[in-house]
Amino acid sequence: TEKRKLFQVIMFGQPELDERLAHESVRQLQQRITFEYRLGSLSRRELEFYVSHRLRVAGYSGDNGTPTSAQLDAPAGVWGDTSGAMYIADTGNNVIRSLSAGSLGTLATPVALAGLSAPRGVLVVNSNLYVADSANHRIVSISGTGSTLAGSGVAGSTDGVGAAASFSSPSGVTVDGYGNFYVSDAGTHLIRRVTPLGEVKTVAGSVAGSLNNDVGTAARFDTPRGLVAD
């Protein structure tokens, strides 16, 4: 109204935001900005403070120690197996942690996989530990010598078998009673099915994203992260 603000909008953006706001079509919006602040580069002292803060609130520690004193960084997925062990996708540290009998450990990533990058979903099927290796755009097994179930390592939405298929930031992963994996492919807004032989097929959603209840590829999701099969 003329005298009262019904709501406030806070915008964060890169320098390109200034260019957008300078456009004549949003002139009235620009006129209503009452405060702005520009973030500059950090000084050496500010950088040291920031790194120190990050190490306090998020980190990597606790192996073979008391789990409650451990540090993880942005864990995004967890799975419990029938033996009572738990597996945690320690996303910010690019590793999988295990919690069993009150002890926390880190599982070694097989050399053949050349490391994980921002792992998110994790599950165990037939004693094999599978991971949605999100930033590497693939679904892998880190058991034994390691193997890639599906995904080329390059972001995409192609259906196919094994490395001929592509994902974009796969996030959640679950399995049905027939051994088929289902993956919430966050970067493509799709739900994908992966057979035990690595055949990938899109079963729901569209790369256009959005929100719409419907059947199969007529449905729409926006950056799906988690899913579960009952």
Solvent accessible surface area in square Angstrom, and as a share of the most:
residue,aa,sasa,rsa
1,T,116,0.67
2,E,174,0.78
3,K,193,0.82
4,R,184,0.67
5,K,136,0.58
6,L,134,0.67
7,F,156,0.65
8,Q,137,0.61
9,V,102,0.58
10,I,137,0.69
11,M,80,0.36
12,F,182,0.76
13,G,56,0.54
14,Q,135,0.60
15,P,101,0.63
16,E,101,0.45
17,L,52,0.26
18,D,58,0.30
19,E,127,0.57
20,R,183,0.67
21,L,17,0.08
22,A,79,0.62
23,H,113,0.51
24,E,121,0.54
25,S,91,0.59
26,V,49,0.28
27,R,112,0.41
28,Q,112,0.50
29,L,77,0.38
30,Q,78,0.35
31,Q,113,0.50
32,R,164,0.60
33,I,53,0.27
34,T,110,0.64
35,F,161,0.67
36,E,110,0.49
37,Y,163,0.62
38,R,163,0.59
39,L,155,0.77
40,G,66,0.63
41,S,114,0.74
42,L,99,0.49
43,S,56,0.36
44,R,192,0.70
45,R,204,0.74
46,E,88,0.39
47,L,90,0.45
48,E,95,0.42
49,F,138,0.57
50,Y,109,0.42
51,V,70,0.40
52,S,49,0.32
53,H,71,0.32
54,R,94,0.34
55,L,113,0.56
56,R,143,0.52
57,V,93,0.53
58,A,14,0.11
59,G,9,0.09
60,Y,104,0.40
61,S,44,0.29
62,G,19,0.19
63,D,56,0.29
64,N,134,0.69
65,G,33,0.32
66,T,84,0.49
67,P,42,0.26
68,T,131,0.76
69,S,78,0.50
70,A,19,0.14
71,Q,59,0.26
72,L,47,0.23
73,D,24,0.13
74,A,66,0.51
75,P,73,0.46
76,A,47,0.37
77,G,15,0.14
78,V,87,0.50
79,W,68,0.24
80,G,47,0.45
81,D,37,0.19
82,T,151,0.88
83,S,95,0.62
84,G,60,0.58
85,A,10,0.08
86,M,76,0.34
87,Y,37,0.14
88,I,26,0.13
89,A,0,0.00
90,D,0,0.00
91,T,13,0.08
92,G,38,0.37
93,N,37,0.19
94,N,67,0.34
95,V,30,0.17
96,I,1,0.01
97,R,0,0.00
98,S,21,0.13
99,L,44,0.22
100,S,54,0.35
101,A,112,0.87
102,G,53,0.51
103,S,48,0.31
104,L,6,0.03
105,G,17,0.17
106,T,46,0.27
107,L,53,0.26
108,A,90,0.70
109,T,38,0.22
110,P,17,0.11
111,V,145,0.83
112,A,80,0.62
113,L,6,0.03
114,A,97,0.76
115,G,30,0.29
116,L,14,0.07
117,S,37,0.24
118,A,30,0.23
119,P,0,0.00
120,R,61,0.22
121,G,7,0.07
122,V,6,0.03
123,L,0,0.00
124,V,31,0.18
125,V,25,0.15
126,N,133,0.68
127,S,104,0.67
128,N,55,0.28
129,L,11,0.05
130,Y,30,0.11
131,V,0,0.00
132,A,0,0.00
133,D,0,0.00
134,S,7,0.05
135,A,51,0.39
136,N,41,0.21
137,H,34,0.15
138,R,34,0.12
139,I,0,0.00
140,V,0,0.00
141,S,8,0.05
142,I,12,0.06
143,S,33,0.21
144,G,75,0.72
145,T,117,0.68
146,G,13,0.13
147,S,63,0.40
148,T,58,0.34
149,L,26,0.13
150,A,0,0.00
151,G,4,0.04
152,S,55,0.35
153,G,36,0.35
154,V,108,0.62
155,A,54,0.42
156,G,23,0.23
157,S,45,0.29
158,T,77,0.45
159,D,64,0.33
160,G,20,0.19
161,V,89,0.51
162,G,17,0.16
163,A,74,0.58
164,A,73,0.57
165,A,0,0.00
166,S,11,0.07
167,F,0,0.00
168,S,18,0.11
169,S,34,0.22
170,P,0,0.00
171,S,5,0.03
172,G,9,0.09
173,V,10,0.06
174,T,5,0.03
175,V,31,0.18
176,D,32,0.17
177,G,83,0.80
178,Y,188,0.71
179,G,20,0.19
180,N,28,0.14
181,F,5,0.02
182,Y,48,0.18
183,V,0,0.00
184,S,0,0.00
185,D,0,0.00
186,A,2,0.02
187,G,41,0.40
188,T,12,0.07
189,H,38,0.17
190,L,8,0.04
191,I,22,0.11
192,R,0,0.00
193,R,72,0.26
194,V,0,0.00
195,T,33,0.19
196,P,79,0.50
197,L,161,0.80
198,G,1,0.01
199,E,89,0.40
200,V,3,0.02
201,K,106,0.45
202,T,23,0.13
203,V,41,0.24
204,A,17,0.13
205,G,2,0.02
206,S,22,0.14
207,V,92,0.53
208,A,81,0.63
209,G,3,0.03
210,S,68,0.44
211,L,156,0.78
212,N,67,0.34
213,N,145,0.74
214,D,85,0.44
215,V,127,0.73
216,G,27,0.26
217,T,83,0.48
218,A,49,0.38
219,A,8,0.06
220,R,70,0.26
221,F,67,0.28
222,D,101,0.52
223,T,53,0.31
224,P,18,0.11
225,R,116,0.42
226,G,62,0.60
227,L,54,0.27
228,V,128,0.73
229,A,36,0.28
230,D,185,0.96
